[in-house]
Amino acid sequence: MREYREFILERHGRMKEVRAIEEPHWREIAALIRPDDRDFDAHIQRRRDDSPIYDISPLLALDDFEGGFFTNATNPQNRWMDLSTGDEELDKYQPVKAWLWRRSNQVLASFTPAVSAFYAEIPDFYGHIGAFGWSGFYCDEVVGQGAFNDRAIPINESFIDRNAAGAVDTYHREFSLTGRQAKAKWPGDKAIELMRDDNRAVFVHAVWPNPEYQRGKLGRAGMPFAAGYVSPDLKDFYIAQGYWEFPYAAPGWKRRSGRPYPTGPGHTARADIAMLNEMERSNLVAAQFAAEPPLLATEKAKLLAADIEPNAILYGTMNQENGKQILGVLQRNQNLPVTLEVAEAKRNLIRQAFRWGLSQLIAQRPQVTATEFLGLKQLDLQLMGPGLVRVQNEGLTVLVARRFNMLDRAGLFDGDPPPPELVGRPLAVKYGSPLSKMLKVNEAQGALQFLSALLPVAQAGRPDVLDNVDLDNWVAVVHDGFTSDPTLLVDPRKRDAARAQRAAVQQQFAKLQAAEQAANIHATVAHADQAQTLAQGRTQ
């Protein structure tokens, strides 16, 4: 126990040294766009200081970045993810599609507010990515309560390290708790019980690849990731853990060679944000000089600043002998230091850094058509594409995969085994953006219009024109455009069996009709032969 405790604390010290290199840049960014996150010591609590901020446009741009990611990546009003085999043709096979649909529904249900705070926490996750270029998110189950602990981890509590492939495989979270909070979290622990309720101690939660991992072994030795809680303030405190999957997701925006911490839009826009604030400060000073200009007076003037007020009579400000003013005004507002056009150009650069393209274009052109909107939306997603893919692959996919495995281990899938085509096959996560859904709707509407255009031709005496349409594929396109529920489609095996049965019945019916027709012909011929024989007999 002591060895692991010392190992965690020693490595944590080294990780703090590495992160300390990045913290000055983070503080500058936080002071400009996230003033509540300007302290990167998790144990220091200062009051909010937004004094360096003179223009809120950068804060709004970051809010738009956060909202844009939430809308395009994890909007609970949309079906934002589905499980996939990675093979589009296999995914369309109805038994596979139906099973993946049921599993996806269970995974999505595990993120709902009834069992998880996921949708309340994920916006902060995106906000940290926009400001600092990375973020942390923790996912675990609340044992015995049928719920999940989903939480965005503040940057000031997070320390990461990467493996040789560049993936985050070590995560330390440093936080502090009072004695009362610690006793509630770890009831019965001897070291915790010695704490006073109002005392505060520092704790570190560390997760790293398990060096003693053995596949199939019971207990923590059989888990790929080792973990533990330690406290530099409580020498006898250590709680060992293990995880089947890495419980933290830590995606990055732009990686840097040799550094574990990436950069983000906040780094890109920092200089322009600082310049914009200085522009606005200069304009405010100029406006103040215009409203309350300095007064120029002689030594003999006895006028005080408090005497200058509306409708006041200012005695002693005119020379009685020549009528000249003794009191003058210093003019400093002939031209504003920074024009509104220059400041707005700087704001637009900041908005572009935060991928705020679509909102700006629609604001400038509110009367856009549906086609133009789709084009603008596609352009907006293309601008966000590289970062969105990283956030999905390094962040959301990690969370979804862990959630799927937790549900599987809990036995939720036991009564519904996968079809034979999926046995032993790894699954992937497929994300559905609002744009992709709109494009599918357009495809479905195009398919309906295509068939509608052919029907008049068929009704006009050319029914063979419908031979050009693959109706099964047509149904699939229309179905995928208007709904993704596979239960509305019949299993192809049942469909083909029904078609075969119907064809057999039709064939049998055709045989009966042919036999009946042959019998009728035979009877008619026999009757004709009999009539002819009778006629010949009468003639003789």
C-alpha positions in Angstrom: 0.0 0.0 0.0 2.7 2.5 1.0 4.6 1.7 -2.3 1.6 2.5 -4.4 1.0 5.7 -2.4 4.5 6.9 -2.8 4.5 6.0 -6.5 1.3 8.0 -7.1 2.5 11.1 -5.2 5.9 11.0 -6.8 4.5 10.8 -10.3 1.9 13.4 -9.5 4.7 15.8 -8.6 6.3 15.3 -11.9 3.0 15.8 -13.7 2.5 19.1 -11.9 5.9 20.3 -13.1 5.0 19.5 -16.7 1.6 21.2 -16.4 3.1 24.3 -14.7 4.7 25.2 -18.1 1.2 25.6 -19.6 -0.5 27.4 -16.7 0.6 31.0 -17.5 -1.0 30.8 -20.9 -4.2 29.3 -19.4 -4.3 32.1 -16.9 -4.1 34.7 -19.6 -6.9 33.0 -21.6 -9.1 32.5 -18.5 -8.7 36.1 -17.5 -10.1 37.2 -20.9 -12.9 34.6 -21.6 -13.4 32.4 -18.5 -12.7 34.6 -15.4 -14.1 32.0 -13.1 -11.4 29.5 -14.2 -8.3 31.8 -13.7 -7.0 29.9 -10.7 -5.2 26.6 -11.6 -4.6 25.6 -8.0 -7.7 23.6 -7.1 -7.4 24.6 -3.4 -7.3 28.4 -3.9 -10.6 30.1 -4.0 -10.6 33.8 -5.0 -13.4 36.1 -5.9 -14.3 36.5 -9.6 -12.2 39.1 -11.3 -13.4 40.3 -14.7 -11.6 43.7 -14.6 -9.5 43.0 -17.8 -12.7 42.5 -19.8 -14.0 45.6 -21.7 -15.8 43.7 -24.5 -18.0 40.7 -24.0 -17.9 39.6 -27.7 -15.2 36.9 -27.0 -17.2 35.5 -24.1 -20.2 35.3 -26.4 -18.1 33.6 -29.1 -17.0 31.0 -26.6 -20.7 30.5 -25.6 -21.5 30.0 -29.2 -18.7 27.4 -29.6 -20.0 25.6 -26.5 -23.6 25.7 -27.8 -22.6 24.7 -31.3 -20.9 21.6 -30.1 -23.8 20.7 -27.8 -26.3 21.1 -30.7 -24.2 19.3 -33.3 -22.7 16.5 -31.1 -24.9 15.6 -28.1 -28.2 17.4 -28.4 -30.7 15.2 -26.4 -33.5 16.3 -28.7 -31.7 14.4 -31.5 -30.5 10.8 -31.8 -26.9 11.9 -31.7 -25.3 8.4 -31.8 -25.9 4.9 -33.0 -23.8 1.7 -32.7 -22.4 0.4 -35.9 -20.4 -2.6 -37.3 -18.4 -0.3 -39.5 -19.9 -2.1 -42.5 -22.7 0.0 -44.1 -24.2 -3.0 -45.9 -24.2 -5.2 -42.8 -25.7 -2.3 -40.8 -28.6 -2.2 -43.2 -29.4 -5.9 -42.7 -32.6 -5.8 -40.7 -31.7 -8.3 -37.9 -28.4 -6.5 -37.3 -29.9 -3.1 -37.7 -32.7 -4.0 -35.2 -30.2 -5.3 -32.6 -28.0 -2.3 -32.9 -31.0 -0.1 -32.6 -32.1 -1.7 -29.3 -28.6 -1.5 -27.9 -28.2 2.1 -29.0 -31.5 3.0 -27.3 -30.3 1.5 -24.0 -27.0 3.4 -24.2 -28.8 6.7 -25.0 -31.3 6.1 -22.1 -28.4 5.8 -19.7 -27.5 9.4 -20.4 -30.9 10.8 -19.6 -31.4 13.0 -16.5 -33.2 10.2 -14.7 -30.0 8.3 -14.2 -27.2 10.7 -15.2 -26.1 14.3 -15.1 -24.5 13.9 -18.5 -26.4 16.6 -20.4 -25.9 19.1 -17.6 -22.2 18.5 -17.4 -21.2 18.2 -21.1 -21.5 21.9 -21.9 -18.7 22.8 -19.5 -16.7 20.0 -21.1 -17.0 21.7 -24.5 -16.4 25.2 -23.0 -13.0 24.1 -21.6 -12.1 22.6 -25.0 -12.9 25.9 -26.7 -10.9 28.0 -24.2 -7.9 25.8 -23.3 -7.9 23.2 -26.1 -8.7 20.2 -23.9 -11.0 19.0 -21.2 -11.7 16.0 -18.9 -14.8 14.0 -18.3 -15.3 11.2 -15.8 -17.7 8.3 -16.2 -18.5 5.7 -13.6 -21.4 3.8 -12.1 -23.0 4.6 -8.8 -23.1 1.1 -7.3 -26.4 -0.1 -6.0 -28.4 3.0 -7.2 -28.9 2.2 -10.9 -27.3 5.5 -11.8 -24.1 6.9 -13.3 -21.6 9.5 -12.1 -20.9 11.6 -15.2 -18.9 14.8 -14.5 -16.9 17.3 -16.4 -13.6 17.7 -14.5 -12.3 21.2 -14.1 -9.0 22.0 -15.8 -7.5 23.1 -12.5 -8.0 19.6 -11.1 -6.7 17.7 -14.1 -3.3 16.3 -15.0 -2.6 14.0 -18.0 0.1 12.0 -19.6 0.2 10.2 -22.9 1.6 6.9 -24.1 3.9 6.4 -27.1 0.9 6.4 -29.5 -0.1 9.9 -28.3 -3.3 8.6 -26.4 -4.0 9.8 -22.9 -3.5 6.8 -20.7 -2.8 8.4 -17.3 -5.0 10.9 -15.6 -4.6 12.4 -12.1 -7.3 14.5 -10.5 -6.3 16.6 -7.5 -9.1 18.0 -5.4 -9.8 18.9 -1.8 -12.6 17.8 0.6 -13.6 18.7 4.1 -13.6 16.1 6.8 -17.4 15.8 6.6 -17.3 15.3 2.8 -14.5 12.8 3.0 -16.3 10.7 5.7 -19.4 10.6 3.4 -17.3 9.5 0.4 -15.2 6.9 2.3 -17.2 5.8 5.4 -15.3 3.7 7.8 -11.8 4.6 6.6 -9.5 4.9 9.7 -7.4 7.8 8.3 -10.6 9.7 7.3 -12.3 9.2 10.6 -9.4 11.1 12.3 -10.2 14.3 10.3 -12.2 17.0 11.9 -15.4 17.9 10.0 -14.3 21.4 9.2 -10.7 20.6 8.2 -9.8 20.4 4.6 -7.4 17.9 3.0 -6.0 17.4 -0.5 -6.7 14.1 -2.4 -5.4 12.7 -5.7 -7.3 10.2 -7.8 -4.9 8.5 -10.2 -5.6 6.1 -13.1 -2.8 4.5 -15.2 -2.2 1.3 -17.2 -2.1 -1.7 -14.9 1.5 -3.1 -15.0 0.3 -6.3 -13.3 -2.6 -6.9 -15.7 -3.4 -10.5 -16.5 -6.3 -11.3 -18.7 -8.9 -13.4 -17.0 -7.6 -13.0 -13.5 -10.1 -12.1 -10.8 -9.9 -8.8 -8.9 -7.9 -5.7 -9.7 -5.1 -7.8 -11.3 -7.5 -8.7 -14.1 -8.4 -5.1 -14.9 -6.4 -3.2 -17.6 -6.2 0.0 -15.6 -5.0 0.4 -12.0 -6.2 3.3 -9.9 -6.2 4.6 -6.4 -7.0 7.5 -4.1 -4.1 9.0 -2.0 -3.7 12.2 0.1 -0.5 14.1 0.7 -2.0 15.4 3.9 -3.0 12.0 5.3 0.0 9.6 5.3 -2.0 6.5 6.1 -4.7 7.0 3.5 -4.8 4.9 0.3 -7.7 3.2 -1.5 -6.9 0.9 -4.3 -9.1 0.6 -7.4 -9.2 -0.9 -10.8 -11.1 -0.2 -14.0 -12.1 -2.3 -17.0 -11.9 0.8 -19.2 -10.2 4.1 -18.9 -12.8 6.1 -16.9 -11.6 9.6 -18.1 -12.1 11.1 -21.5 -9.6 13.9 -22.4 -9.8 14.9 -26.0 -7.5 17.6 -27.5 -8.1 20.2 -30.1 -4.6 20.7 -31.6 -1.8 18.5 -30.5 1.8 19.6 -30.1 4.8 17.3 -30.6 6.4 16.3 -27.3 3.8 18.0 -25.1 0.8 16.2 -23.4 -1.4 19.4 -23.4 -2.8 20.6 -26.7 -3.9 24.1 -27.8 -7.4 25.4 -28.7 -9.3 28.3 -30.2 -8.6 30.3 -27.0 -4.8 30.1 -27.8 -5.5 31.2 -31.4 -7.7 34.2 -30.4 -5.8 35.3 -27.3 -3.8 38.1 -28.9 -6.8 39.5 -30.7 -9.0 39.3 -27.6 -6.4 41.2 -25.6 -6.1 43.8 -28.4 -9.9 44.1 -28.7 -10.1 44.8 -24.9 -7.4 47.4 -25.2 -9.3 49.0 -28.1 -12.5 49.2 -26.1 -10.6 50.5 -23.1 -9.2 53.3 -25.2 -12.6 54.1 -26.6 -14.1 54.2 -23.1 -11.3 56.6 -22.0 -12.0 58.8 -25.1 -15.7 58.8 -24.3 -15.1 59.8 -20.7 -12.8 62.7 -21.9 -15.6 63.8 -24.3 -18.2 63.7 -21.5 -16.0 65.1 -18.8 -13.1 67.0 -20.4 -10.3 68.4 -18.3 -10.6 72.1 -17.6 -7.9 74.7 -18.2 -7.8 77.4 -15.6 -5.5 80.2 -14.5 -3.9 80.3 -11.1 -6.4 83.0 -10.1 -9.4 80.9 -10.9 -11.2 79.8 -7.8 -13.6 77.4 -9.5 -13.8 73.8 -8.2 -14.8 70.7 -10.2 -17.8 70.3 -7.9 -19.1 73.7 -9.1 -19.5 72.5 -12.7 -23.0 71.1 -13.0 -26.0 71.6 -15.4 -27.6 75.1 -15.4 -24.9 76.4 -13.0 -23.6 80.0 -13.3 -19.8 79.8 -13.3 -18.6 83.1 -11.8 -15.0 84.1 -12.4 -14.6 82.3 -15.7 -14.7 85.5 -17.9 -12.2 88.4 -17.9 -14.1 91.6 -17.1 -11.7 93.8 -19.0 -11.7 92.0 -22.4 -14.5 89.4 -22.2 -12.1 86.5 -22.8 -12.7 83.1 -21.1 -10.4 82.4 -18.2 -11.6 78.7 -18.1 -10.9 76.5 -21.1 -11.5 72.9 -22.1 -8.8 70.4 -23.1 -10.1 68.7 -26.3 -9.0 65.1 -26.8 -12.0 63.6 -28.6 -11.7 64.9 -32.1 -11.3 61.4 -33.3 -12.0 58.1 -31.5 -8.7 56.1 -31.0 -10.3 53.1 -32.7 -13.1 53.2 -35.2 -16.1 51.0 -34.8 -15.2 49.2 -38.1 -11.8 48.3 -36.9 -13.2 46.9 -33.6 -15.8 44.9 -35.5 -13.2 43.4 -37.8 -11.3 42.3 -34.7 -14.5 40.7 -33.3 -15.1 38.8 -36.5 -11.6 37.4 -36.4 -12.2 36.2 -32.8 -15.6 34.6 -33.9 -13.8 32.8 -36.7 -11.3 31.4 -34.3 -14.2 29.9 -32.4 -15.8 28.6 -35.6 -18.7 30.9 -35.3 -19.3 31.0 -39.1 -23.0 30.0 -39.5 -24.5 32.3 -36.8 -22.7 35.3 -38.3 -23.7 34.5 -41.9 -27.4 34.0 -40.9 -27.3 37.2 -38.8 -26.1 39.1 -41.9 -28.6 37.3 -44.2 -31.7 36.5 -42.2 -33.8 35.7 -45.3 -32.0 32.5 -46.4 -33.7 29.7 -48.3 -33.8 26.1 -47.0 -31.2 25.2 -49.7 -28.9 28.1 -48.7 -29.3 27.1 -45.0 -28.2 23.5 -45.7 -25.2 24.9 -47.6 -24.3 27.2 -44.8 -24.8 24.4 -42.2 -22.5 22.1 -44.2 -19.9 24.8 -44.4 -20.1 25.4 -40.7 -19.6 21.7 -39.9 -16.7 21.6 -42.4 -15.0 24.4 -40.4 -15.6 22.5 -37.2 -14.9 19.1 -38.7 -11.3 18.4 -37.6 -11.9 19.4 -34.1 -15.3 17.8 -34.0 -13.8 14.4 -35.1 -11.2 14.6 -32.4 -13.7 15.4 -29.7 -15.9 12.5 -30.9 -13.1 10.0 -31.3 -11.1 10.8 -28.2 -14.0 12.0 -26.0 -17.5 10.8 -26.8 -16.5 7.4 -28.2 -14.6 6.7 -25.0 -17.6 7.5 -22.9 -20.1 5.6 -25.1 -17.8 2.5 -25.2 -17.4 2.5 -21.5 -21.2 3.0 -20.9 -22.0 0.1 -23.3 -19.6 -2.2 -21.4 -20.9 -1.2 -18.0 -24.5 -2.0 -19.2 -23.3 -5.3 -20.6 -21.6 -6.2 -17.3 -24.8 -5.3 -15.5 -26.6 -7.9 -17.5 -28.9 -5.6 -19.5 -28.2 -7.4 -22.7 -28.4 -11.0 -21.5 -31.9 -11.6 -22.7 -31.2 -10.3 -26.2 -28.1 -12.0 -27.7 -26.6 -10.6 -30.9 -27.4 -12.2 -34.3 -24.8 -14.6 -35.6 -23.4 -12.0 -38.0 -22.2 -9.9 -34.9 -20.7 -12.7 -32.8 -17.0 -11.8 -32.1 -17.3 -8.6 -34.2 -16.2 -5.3 -32.7 -18.6 -2.4 -32.7 -18.1 1.2 -33.5 -20.0 4.4 -32.8 -21.7 6.4 -35.6 -22.6 10.0 -34.9 -25.5 11.7 -36.5 -25.3 15.4 -36.9 -28.4 17.6 -37.7 -26.9 18.2 -41.1 -26.7 14.5 -42.0 -30.3 14.0 -40.9 -31.5 16.9 -43.0 -29.6 15.5 -46.0 -31.3 12.1 -45.5 -34.7 13.8 -45.4 -33.8 15.5 -48.7 -32.9 12.2 -50.2 -36.2 10.7 -49.1 -38.1 13.6 -50.5 -36.2 13.2 -53.8 -37.0 9.5 -53.9 -40.7 10.3 -53.4 -40.6 12.9 -56.1 -38.8 10.5 -58.5 -41.5 7.8 -58.1 -44.3 10.4 -58.3 -42.8 11.6 -61.7 -42.9 8.0 -63.1 -46.5 7.1 -62.0 -48.2 9.3 -64.6 -46.1 7.6 -67.3 -47.1 4.2 -66.0 -50.7 5.1 -65.9 -50.6 6.5 -69.4 -49.9 3.0 -70.8 -46.3 2.4 -70.1 -46.3 0.3 -66.8 -43.0 -1.1 -67.8 -41.3 2.2 -66.9 -41.5 1.1 -63.2 -39.2 -1.8 -64.0 -36.4 0.7 -63.8 -37.1 1.2 -60.0 -35.7 -1.1 -57.3 -38.6 -0.7 -54.9 -36.8 -2.4 -52.0 -34.0 0.1 -52.1 -36.5 2.9 -52.7 -38.3 1.9 -49.4 -34.9 1.8 -47.6 -34.1 5.3 -48.7 -37.5 6.7 -47.7 -37.4 4.9 -44.4 -33.9 6.2 -43.5 -35.0 9.7 -44.4 -38.0 9.9 -42.2 -37.2 7.6 -39.4 -34.4 5.4 -38.1 -36.6 2.9 -36.3 -35.8 -0.5 -37.9 -38.9 -2.1 -36.4 -40.9 -0.4 -39.1 -39.2 -2.6 -41.7 -39.8 -6.3 -42.0 -36.9 -8.7 -41.6 -35.7 -9.5 -45.1 -35.9 -13.2 -44.4 -39.6 -12.9 -43.4 -40.2 -10.6 -46.4 -38.6 -13.1 -48.8 -40.5 -16.0 -47.2 -43.8 -14.1 -47.5 -43.0 -13.4 -51.1 -42.1 -17.0 -51.8 -45.3 -18.2 -50.1 -47.3 -15.7 -52.1 -45.6 -16.7 -55.3 -46.3 -20.4 -54.5 -50.0 -19.6 -53.8 -50.2 -17.6 -57.0 -48.5 -20.4 -58.9 -50.9 -23.0 -57.4 -53.8 -20.8 -58.3 -52.5 -20.4 -61.8 -52.2 -24.2 -62.1 -55.8 -24.6 -60.9 -56.9 -22.0 -63.4 -55.0 -23.8 -66.1 -56.4 -27.2 -65.2 -59.9 -25.7 -65.0 -59.4 -24.1 -68.4 -58.0 -27.4 -69.9 -61.0 -29.3 -68.4 -63.4 -26.8 -70.0 -61.6 -27.1 -73.3 -61.7 -30.8 -73.1 -65.4 -30.8 -72.2 -66.1 -28.5 -75.1 -64.2 -30.6 -77.5 -65.8 -33.8 -76.3 -69.2 -32.2 -76.5 -68.4 -31.1 -80.1 -67.2 -34.6 -81.0 -70.4 -36.1 -79.5 -72.6 -33.7 -81.4 -70.8 -34.5 -84.6 -71.2 -38.2 -84.1 -74.9 -37.8 -83.5 -75.2 -35.7 -86.6 -73.5 -38.3 -88.7 -75.8 -41.0 -87.3 -78.9 -39.1 -88.3 -77.5 -38.6 -91.8 -77.0 -42.3 -92.4 
